[in-house]
Amino acid sequence: MRPLTEEETRVMFEKIAKYIGENLQLLVDRPDGTYCFRLHNDRVYYVSEMILKLAANISGDKLVSLGTCFGKFTKTHKFRLHVTALDYLAPYAKYKVWIKPGAEQSFLYGNHVLKSDLGRITENTSQYQGVVYSMADIPLGFGVAAKSTQDCRKVDPMAIVVFHQADIGEY
């Protein structure tokens, strides 16, 4: 378990900023304590400093997991978010996409969201941003908008408007 390097931190924060924007600071400085990111076996964990101090007594080879897994670094040093980070990122999401109840199952099976499945979308959503919600405001997963809000109004009903990234069906 080690702190992230500057390059790793930059790559991870750029990925998270695509979903929550400038609310990134709210993840680290929380009212219930200070939280930090730690790397263990190419996976990034989000953990409170209090628990981190307690875990210092455990050797690295015996430690399996600590805190919440936010994602992992691939072999090409790109960061991939895991669905376990959804509960922490969804409240701060800047751009949201709501899908119709009939399309929730399709999204949870790993399919992209079509224009006909789109319930509503946050105004001024630019391309490649967004968190997918059900119409009951339950976060379903990560997705990136294939088209901006203005483009979504003009496209064919069978066109893909949100690319699937991760969903709660992967749990």
N, C-alpha and C positions, 0 to 999 in steps of 0.2 A: 504494500500500500504506500504510494508515494504521491506527492503533489504533482499537478500537471505542469509540463514545461510551458514556456510562453507560446510556442507554436501550437501545442495541443490545446491550450486554453483559447487561443484565437480561433482555431478551427471549430471548436465546440461552441463557443459563444456566437460565432457567425451563424451556425446552424440553428441554435436556439432562438437567436434574434429574428430569424425568418418567421417564427411563429408568435413571439411575444413582443418583439420590438424593443423599445427602451425600458420595458418593465423588467428587464433582466436583473436590474439592481435589487428588485423586490425578492428575488430568490435567495440572494446571499444575505442581505440585512433584513431578517425577519423579526417581528416583535417578540417571538418566543425563543429567540437565541440566534447565534450566528451559525450559518451553515456553510459548508465548503464542498468542493469537488475533489475526489481522490481517484487515482488510477490503480487498478489491480487486474492483472491478466488482460490487458487491452480493453477493459471495461471501465467506464466512468461511473462512480458512485456519488450520490448526493447524501451527505451525512452531517449531523450536527457536531459541533466541536466537542461537546460534552461526551458523546458516544465515541468520538475519535480518540479522546484521551484514554478512555477505558479500554479501547481495543489496542492500544499501544503495547499492552502486555502480551499480546498474542503474536506469535511468529508469523511471518508472511506466507510460509508454505502450509501452515495449518489453517489460515484464514480462507474461508470460502467466499463469503460475501459480507458486506457491511453497508448499512443504509439502503437507499433505493437506487437501483441501476438505472441511469439516465440513458445510456447508450454504449456503443463500443466503437473503437477505431478499427477500420478495416486494414488489410495488409498494405493498401495503397495510401494509408494515413488520412483517409476521409472518415468523418464522424457520421454514424448512423444512429438516429434516435430509436429507443425502444419504447414500446407502448406503456411500460411501467412509469414513464415520465409524464404521461398524459394527465394524471391527477394534479400534478404540480404546475403544468403549463397551461391547461385549459382555462383556469380562472383569469389568467393574464393575457389570453389570446387577443390579438389586435384585430385579426380578420377571421370571421367565422362563416361557415357554410352549414346550413340546415338542410337535411334531406327528408323526404317524405317517408311516412311509416312503411309503405310498401317496398321502399328501396333499402331500408336498413339492413335486411337480411342479405341482400346482394352485396352491399358494402362490407359486411362482416365476413362474407365468404372470400373477400379479396378482390372484388371487381371495382372498376372505376365508376364514378358517378356521372350519369348522363344528364343532359339538360332536362329531360322529362322527369327525372327523379329529384330535381332541385326544388326544395321548398322555398328557401330565401337565401340571400347572400348579403354580407355586410357591404355597405356602399363604399365605393372607391377601393375595392380589393384589386390589387394589381396581380399580375401573373405570377405564379409559383409561390403563393402564400396561403395559409389558412389551416384551421382546425375544423374537423367535421363533427357536427352535432345532430342529434335527433330533433324532431320538432318539439319534444318535451324538454329541451335544453340539457340532455344527457350527452356528455362527450363520448363519441364513438371511436375516434381515432385521428390520425394525422393524414392529411391530404394536402396536395398543392393544387392551386387553381390552374387549370390548363388555359383558361381565358380570363381576362379581366371582367369586372362587373358590366361594363358597357358592351363588351363583345358577347357576353352571355345572353343579352337581350336579343341579339340578331341571329344567333346560330340555329341550326336544325335541331329538332327535339331529340334526335338520336346521337348528337355530337357529345363527345366527352368534355365535361367542364371541370372535373376534379380528378386528379390522378391519385390513386390509392397509395399510401405509404406504409401505414401500420394501423391496426385496429384492435379493439378489445376482444375480438374473437380469437386472437393469437395467444391469450392467456393460458 
